[in-house]
């Protein structure tokens, strides 16, 4: 801490330290704020210092009469993002951010900021990603990451209130669960290969057979060599798994879940959405249930009717997902894809064995898939055969297969990617904005 004091010293204990979000409760009182200098301007006789503390921004008004000549001059030369402690009286002012301002009697710099590299102008994407550790201080990133926090807490509350057990699953795994071509290898004590998890689902299935209904929530990793606006190599996923669930019940849970998250964000984070200039009417429409449902066959027919060169049996890419989702003002669920384009653990439709009992939920406005899930194969011999057909080693999956000989039941679940949902809710062009420190194919720093 720098011991530079500007103004008339006051003992810290003589004033209440408050957060900016609580200032309205202290009108007429003398308080202390601690934060960072976001910006400043001067009319000559009065300085206006914009101070942020993570909970909000406060306009702090400094006059020569209140600070003294030397301190008044010094206040006009503080660098952008200098950390400081300020004291003064809280005044109502409807023109100020939050409806209040602080009339300063004291300023104490704590950590000087010199030549702050991010100026209030347009910067290139690469430049801002290189300085991501500072870029997260911007008002835009504040809004996005506050909405992210709300989405994550809403997800936890949703499952907790419905009796789900939070079930933590391993990040280091012995084999793939979503295909072998996009795994990150880890040297495990120079004795064997381990992999960063692609999903916690296989372990969550064990949890569901122990607790009935569980969810896991954590980072997942995909070594896909993709540079689209929808892909990250590290992202966060919430994955519920429920014993005795069928595909229909799984779809109902997914619909309720997404609608609940939208409602929570609209209720508590409208100011952040306003900062992002997000059309909340679109989100309000998207929160209205029920959500439309299409079979894969129906979806293919719609694409072909649009003249898109798509053939039955292929999985949907970004263009197809965008075209389908733009037909609706709320998420659409597409179910019963060809089993050939889905994972080995998907149960096949007993009425059409070439189809899997699976579902993808596509967000409206062209944001694509936000949920993937379905009913799991619960028969031992069938699952054993599927593992072999997908070219996976049996030994690392022996425990997973063994669940089918230890009281197996129908069960289902899904995974929701936090960054894709956040990109949709906040109206972001690229998911790299939806996570504090994005990991991309060509980026591992900062």
Order of alpha helices (4+ residues) and beta strands (2+ residues): beta-beta-beta-beta-beta-alpha-alpha-beta-beta-alpha-alpha-alpha-beta-beta-beta-beta-alpha-beta-beta-alpha-alpha-alpha-beta-alpha-alpha-beta-beta-beta-beta-beta-alpha-alpha-beta-alpha
